[in-house]
Amino acid sequence: MTHSTALFEPARLPALALPNRLVMAPLTRNRAEADGTPTPLMAEYYAQRASAGLIIAEASTPNAVGQTYPNITAVHTPAHVAGWRQVTDAVRDAGGRMFLQLQHGGRVGHPATSGLTPVAPSPVPLPETIFTPEGHRPAVVPREMTAEDIRTTVADFVKAARNARDAGFEGVEVHSANGHLLHQFLARNTNLRTDGYGGSPAARIRFTSEVTEAVADGIGADRVGLRVSPGNTVNGIAEGETDELYPALAERLGGLGLSYLHLGYADPQTTVFRKVRAAWPGVIVANPVLAEVSTQSVHRASQALLAAGADLIALGRPFLANPDLVTRLRLGAPLNELRDRYFMYVGGAAGYTDYPALDDQPAGASSDSIVALDGGRVA
């Protein structure tokens, strides 16, 4: 079996069978109600993409202070649970499976959006403006979390995970990536603490570990994934000791029996990828950096990651622009062009639910372009 063929073979998570190895990565699209409640439009969007082996739904906040941007989803009230239930029912009816990503923004937040001063490991502000209902505003200095704040936040993650299960999700993904709260604890430039949560790599992984361990205890480890993005500098992050942090995190959590470890911006050529793969005993979901959103680029990146030991391949932008991505990749068909204008902050169906599937396009329009990665014609 070639690695390209392996993308379409069945796979397993500890508690879930998957029809293929393609995962829809979480993508924040700001289509929720102002209070964070998912909408019927979101149910349509996710159901369109139900052929993915697994959908990881977009980041949802576990409490009010964790909100990042306007119109992002949340999962801490009964209305949120009911809204998400519409989404999971639609996806399940279409044959799909879903996890929900749980994300606390930490310093990536603003009082103009949440009504609250953001909290973070240390009072170090985001070094750039942030989008709010009033447009881009200068970031505010976050309040340093106390020991009680930390305990409360861990409990909020557990409650959010239970809410997600009540909403019909098969599991949750704890988000410790992309410069948000848990990643801020990992990074030396945003974590200046001198208590047991700051300083050495072993101390800086503590908060992510405690959140993940508590969520696993709350809903079952086999229903919990963890996402990290080693070396990612988005949102002003400078980790320090990246090659030590993530193998240590993998070793601490590897014995829990988690559903998976999700590596964002995964590069199989890096030392940290190889160390994490060696340290992690379970499923690795790898999200590649793509040179372009094309069939050829997806296949090349996926093959490299599978050959390096990844088990599942998570794709974001390709799934956004192609509701039938699995079919297109299987056939070697061309992908829709991504419309960046509608990427975030705009709302509505444009650039969200109106991307065409192959069946929606004129007959024969792409038949001469359906070419396999090696250049041979697909039968």
C-alpha positions as CSV (number, residue, x, y, z in Angstrom):
1,M,0.0,0.0,0.0
2,T,1.4,3.4,-0.9
3,H,1.2,6.3,1.6
4,S,-1.2,8.1,-0.8
5,T,-3.5,5.1,-0.9
6,A,-3.3,4.9,2.9
7,L,-5.1,8.2,3.2
8,F,-8.3,6.5,2.2
9,E,-7.9,3.3,4.3
10,P,-9.9,2.9,7.5
11,A,-8.2,3.9,10.7
12,R,-8.9,3.7,14.4
13,L,-8.8,6.0,17.4
14,P,-9.0,4.2,20.8
15,A,-12.8,4.7,21.0
16,L,-13.7,5.4,17.5
17,A,-13.5,3.8,14.0
18,L,-12.7,6.1,11.1
19,P,-13.5,5.5,7.5
20,N,-10.3,7.2,6.3
21,R,-7.2,9.0,7.6
22,L,-8.3,12.5,6.6
23,V,-9.2,14.8,9.5
24,M,-10.8,18.2,9.1
25,A,-8.7,20.5,11.3
26,P,-10.4,23.1,13.5
27,L,-11.0,26.4,11.7
28,T,-12.4,29.4,13.4
29,R,-14.8,31.1,11.0
30,N,-16.8,33.5,13.3
31,R,-20.2,32.3,12.2
32,A,-21.7,31.8,15.7
33,E,-24.2,34.1,17.4
34,A,-22.7,37.0,19.4
35,D,-23.1,34.9,22.6
36,G,-21.2,32.0,21.1
37,T,-24.2,29.8,20.2
38,P,-23.7,27.8,17.0
39,T,-26.1,28.5,14.1
40,P,-28.0,26.4,11.6
41,L,-25.6,27.7,8.9
42,M,-22.8,26.0,10.9
43,A,-24.8,22.7,10.9
44,E,-25.0,22.9,7.1
45,Y,-21.3,23.7,6.8
46,Y,-20.1,20.8,8.8
47,A,-22.6,18.3,7.4
48,Q,-21.3,19.2,3.9
49,R,-17.8,18.0,5.1
50,A,-19.0,14.8,6.8
51,S,-17.0,12.5,4.5
52,A,-13.9,13.4,6.6
53,G,-12.6,10.5,8.7
54,L,-13.0,12.9,11.6
55,I,-14.1,16.5,11.9
56,I,-12.5,18.5,14.7
57,A,-14.9,21.4,15.1
58,E,-13.7,24.9,15.6
59,A,-12.3,26.3,18.9
60,S,-14.9,26.8,21.5
61,T,-14.4,28.7,24.7
62,P,-14.9,26.9,28.1
63,N,-15.7,30.2,29.9
64,A,-16.6,33.8,29.2
65,V,-13.1,35.2,29.9
66,G,-11.6,32.8,27.4
67,Q,-13.3,34.4,24.4
68,T,-10.9,35.6,21.7
69,Y,-12.8,37.2,18.8
70,P,-16.4,38.2,18.0
71,N,-18.9,35.5,17.0
72,I,-16.7,32.5,17.9
73,T,-18.3,29.5,19.5
74,A,-18.5,28.6,23.1
75,V,-19.6,25.6,25.1
76,H,-20.4,26.8,28.7
77,T,-24.1,27.4,28.7
78,P,-27.2,25.3,27.9
79,A,-27.8,27.4,24.8
80,H,-24.3,26.6,23.5
81,V,-25.0,22.9,24.1
82,A,-28.3,23.0,22.3
83,G,-26.7,24.9,19.3
84,W,-23.9,22.4,19.0
85,R,-26.5,19.5,19.2
86,Q,-28.0,20.8,16.0
87,V,-24.5,20.6,14.4
88,T,-23.6,17.1,15.6
89,D,-27.0,15.7,14.7
90,A,-26.6,17.1,11.1
91,V,-23.1,15.6,10.8
92,R,-24.2,12.3,12.2
93,D,-27.1,12.1,9.9
94,A,-24.6,12.7,7.0
95,G,-22.4,9.8,8.2
96,G,-19.8,11.8,10.0
97,R,-18.0,11.9,13.4
98,M,-16.9,15.0,15.4
99,F,-14.6,16.1,18.2
100,L,-14.8,19.7,19.6
101,Q,-11.7,21.8,20.2
102,L,-11.7,23.5,23.6
103,Q,-9.7,26.8,23.5
104,H,-9.1,29.5,26.1
105,G,-7.6,32.6,24.5
106,G,-5.7,33.9,27.5
107,R,-4.2,37.2,26.5
108,V,-5.7,36.8,23.0
109,G,-8.9,38.6,24.0
110,H,-10.3,42.1,24.7
111,P,-12.9,43.7,27.0
112,A,-14.6,45.1,24.0
113,T,-15.4,41.5,23.0
114,S,-16.0,39.6,26.2
115,G,-16.6,42.5,28.7
116,L,-13.8,41.1,30.8
117,T,-10.1,41.7,31.2
118,P,-8.2,38.8,29.7
119,V,-6.2,36.5,32.0
120,A,-2.8,35.0,31.2
121,P,0.2,33.3,32.9
122,S,1.8,36.7,33.2
123,P,0.9,40.3,32.6
124,V,2.5,40.4,29.1
125,P,0.2,41.9,26.5
126,L,-0.2,40.7,22.9
127,P,2.3,42.7,20.8
128,E,-0.3,43.6,18.2
129,T,-3.8,44.8,17.7
130,I,-6.8,42.4,18.1
131,F,-10.1,42.3,16.2
132,T,-13.1,43.3,18.3
133,P,-16.7,44.3,17.5
134,E,-15.4,47.8,17.3
135,G,-12.7,46.9,14.8
136,H,-9.0,46.4,15.5
137,R,-8.0,47.7,18.9
138,P,-4.7,47.8,20.8
139,A,-4.3,44.8,23.0
140,V,-4.7,45.2,26.8
141,V,-2.4,44.0,29.6
142,P,-3.9,40.7,30.8
143,R,-4.3,39.9,34.5
144,E,-1.9,37.4,35.8
145,M,-3.7,34.2,36.9
146,T,-3.7,33.3,40.5
147,A,-3.6,29.8,41.9
148,E,-7.3,30.0,42.3
149,D,-7.7,31.2,38.7
150,I,-5.7,28.2,37.5
151,R,-7.9,25.7,39.5
152,T,-11.1,27.3,38.3
153,T,-9.9,27.3,34.7
154,V,-9.0,23.6,34.9
155,A,-12.5,22.9,36.2
156,D,-14.0,25.0,33.4
157,F,-12.3,22.8,30.8
158,V,-13.7,19.7,32.5
159,K,-17.2,21.1,32.5
160,A,-16.9,22.2,28.9
161,A,-15.8,18.7,27.9
162,R,-18.8,17.2,29.6
163,N,-21.0,19.8,27.8
164,A,-19.5,18.7,24.5
165,R,-20.3,15.1,25.2
166,D,-23.9,16.2,26.1
167,A,-24.0,18.1,22.8
168,G,-23.3,14.9,20.9
169,F,-19.5,15.1,20.2
170,E,-17.6,11.9,20.3
171,G,-14.8,13.6,22.1
172,V,-12.8,16.9,22.6
173,E,-9.5,18.3,21.7
174,V,-7.6,20.4,24.3
175,H,-6.0,23.3,22.5
176,S,-2.5,24.1,23.6
177,A,-1.3,25.7,20.4
178,N,-1.3,28.9,18.3
179,G,-0.5,31.3,21.0
180,H,-3.6,30.8,23.2
181,L,-3.7,30.3,26.9
182,L,-2.2,26.9,27.3
183,H,0.5,27.7,24.7
184,Q,1.2,30.9,26.7
185,F,2.1,28.8,29.7
186,L,4.5,26.8,27.5
187,A,6.3,29.8,26.1
188,R,9.1,31.5,28.0
189,N,8.3,35.0,26.7
190,T,4.7,34.9,27.9
191,N,5.2,32.8,31.1
192,L,7.4,34.8,33.5
193,R,6.1,33.0,36.6
194,T,8.3,32.0,39.5
195,D,5.9,29.5,41.0
196,G,5.5,25.8,40.0
197,Y,4.0,26.8,36.6
198,G,7.0,28.8,35.3
199,G,10.7,28.6,34.6
200,S,11.9,25.2,33.5
201,P,10.3,23.2,30.6
202,A,9.1,20.7,33.2
203,A,7.2,23.5,35.1
204,R,6.0,25.2,31.9
205,I,4.3,22.0,30.7
206,R,2.4,21.7,34.0
207,F,-0.7,23.7,33.2
208,T,-1.3,22.0,29.8
209,S,-0.7,18.6,31.5
210,E,-3.1,19.4,34.4
211,V,-5.9,20.5,32.0
212,T,-5.5,17.5,29.8
213,E,-5.3,15.1,32.8
214,A,-8.4,16.6,34.4
215,V,-10.4,16.5,31.1
216,A,-9.3,12.9,30.6
217,D,-10.5,12.0,34.1
218,G,-13.8,13.8,33.5
219,I,-14.9,12.2,30.2
220,G,-12.5,9.3,29.6
221,A,-9.0,9.6,28.2
222,D,-10.0,7.7,25.0
223,R,-12.3,10.6,24.3
224,V,-9.6,13.3,24.6
225,G,-7.1,14.6,22.1
226,L,-4.4,17.3,22.6
227,R,-3.2,19.8,20.0
228,V,0.2,21.5,20.1
229,S,2.1,23.5,17.6
230,P,5.8,23.2,18.4
231,G,7.9,26.2,17.4
232,N,4.8,28.2,16.2
233,T,5.4,32.0,16.8
234,V,1.8,33.1,16.0
235,N,0.3,35.6,18.5
236,G,3.7,36.8,19.6
237,I,4.9,33.5,21.0
238,A,8.6,32.7,21.6
239,E,8.7,29.3,23.3
240,G,12.4,28.6,24.0
241,E,13.6,25.0,24.4
242,T,11.0,23.7,21.9
243,D,13.0,20.5,21.5
244,E,12.7,19.8,25.2
245,L,9.2,21.0,25.9
246,Y,7.2,18.8,23.6
247,P,9.0,15.5,24.2
248,A,8.6,16.1,27.9
249,L,4.9,16.8,27.4
250,A,4.5,13.6,25.3
251,E,6.3,11.6,28.0
252,R,4.1,13.0,30.8
253,L,0.8,12.4,29.0
254,G,1.7,9.3,27.0
255,G,0.6,6.9,29.6
256,L,-3.0,8.3,29.9
257,G,-4.3,6.5,26.8
258,L,-5.5,9.7,25.1
259,S,-7.3,9.5,21.8
260,Y,-4.5,11.3,19.9
261,L,-1.8,14.0,19.9
262,H,-2.4,16.6,17.2
263,L,0.7,18.4,15.8
264,G,0.0,21.7,14.1
265,Y,2.4,23.0,11.5
266,A,4.0,19.5,11.5
267,D,7.3,19.1,9.6
268,P,8.7,15.6,9.5
269,Q,12.2,16.9,8.9
270,T,12.4,18.6,12.3
271,T,14.1,17.2,15.4
272,V,11.0,18.0,17.5
273,F,8.7,15.9,15.2
274,R,11.0,12.9,15.5
275,K,11.4,13.2,19.2
276,V,7.7,13.6,19.8
277,R,6.9,10.6,17.5
278,A,9.4,8.5,19.5
279,A,8.0,9.6,22.8
280,W,4.3,9.3,22.0
281,P,2.9,5.7,22.2
282,G,-0.5,6.5,20.5
283,V,-2.0,8.1,17.5
284,I,-0.4,11.1,16.0
285,V,-2.5,13.5,13.9
286,A,-0.3,15.7,11.8
287,N,-1.3,19.0,10.2
288,P,1.1,19.9,7.4
289,V,2.2,23.3,6.2
290,L,1.1,23.4,2.6
291,A,3.0,25.3,-0.1
292,E,-0.4,25.8,-1.8
293,V,-3.9,24.5,-1.6
294,S,-3.7,22.0,-4.3
295,T,-4.2,18.2,-4.8
296,Q,-0.5,17.7,-5.5
297,S,0.6,19.7,-2.5
298,V,-1.7,17.9,-0.1
299,H,-0.6,14.5,-1.4
300,R,3.1,15.3,-1.1
301,A,2.8,16.7,2.4
302,S,0.6,13.8,3.5
303,Q,2.9,11.2,2.1
304,A,5.9,12.7,3.8
305,L,4.1,12.8,7.2
306,L,2.8,9.2,6.9
307,A,6.2,8.0,6.0
308,A,7.6,9.7,9.1
309,G,5.1,8.0,11.4
310,A,2.0,10.1,11.4
311,D,-1.2,8.1,11.6
312,L,-3.8,10.7,10.5
313,I,-3.6,13.9,8.3
314,A,-5.4,17.0,9.4
315,L,-6.2,19.6,6.8
316,G,-7.8,23.0,7.3
317,R,-8.0,25.3,4.2
318,P,-8.5,22.4,1.8
319,F,-11.6,21.3,3.7
320,L,-12.8,24.8,4.0
321,A,-12.8,25.3,0.2
322,N,-13.8,21.7,-0.7
323,P,-16.8,20.1,1.0
324,D,-16.0,16.9,-1.0
325,L,-12.2,17.0,-0.3
326,V,-12.0,13.3,0.3
327,T,-13.5,12.5,-3.1
328,R,-11.3,15.1,-4.9
329,L,-8.1,13.7,-3.3
330,R,-9.1,10.1,-4.1
331,L,-9.7,11.0,-7.7
332,G,-6.8,13.4,-8.0
333,A,-9.2,16.1,-9.0
334,P,-8.3,19.8,-8.8
335,L,-9.3,21.8,-5.7
336,N,-11.4,24.9,-5.4
337,E,-9.6,28.2,-5.1
338,L,-9.7,29.5,-1.5
339,R,-11.5,32.9,-1.2
340,D,-9.5,34.7,1.5
341,R,-11.9,37.6,1.5
342,Y,-14.5,35.5,3.4
343,F,-12.0,33.7,5.6
344,M,-13.0,35.3,9.0
345,Y,-15.0,38.1,10.5
346,V,-17.5,38.4,7.7
347,G,-20.3,36.0,8.6
348,G,-22.9,34.6,6.1
349,A,-22.8,31.8,3.6
350,A,-20.3,33.3,1.2
351,G,-17.0,31.6,1.3
352,Y,-18.5,29.2,3.8
353,T,-21.3,26.9,2.6
354,D,-21.3,28.0,-1.1
355,Y,-18.1,26.2,-2.2
356,P,-19.1,23.7,-4.9
357,A,-18.6,20.0,-4.9
358,L,-17.6,18.2,-8.0
359,D,-21.2,17.2,-8.7
360,D,-22.2,20.8,-8.7
361,Q,-19.8,21.8,-11.5
362,P,-20.5,21.6,-15.3
363,A,-20.1,18.1,-16.7
364,G,-16.7,17.5,-18.1
365,A,-15.3,20.8,-16.9
366,S,-12.4,19.2,-15.0
367,S,-12.1,15.8,-16.7
368,D,-8.8,16.7,-18.4
369,S,-7.4,17.8,-15.0
370,I,-8.1,14.7,-13.0
371,V,-4.5,13.5,-12.8
372,A,-2.8,11.4,-10.2
373,L,0.2,12.8,-8.3
374,D,2.7,10.9,-10.5
375,G,1.2,12.4,-13.6
376,G,-0.6,9.2,-14.7
377,R,-4.3,9.3,-15.8
378,V,-6.7,8.2,-13.2
379,A,-9.0,5.4,-14.5
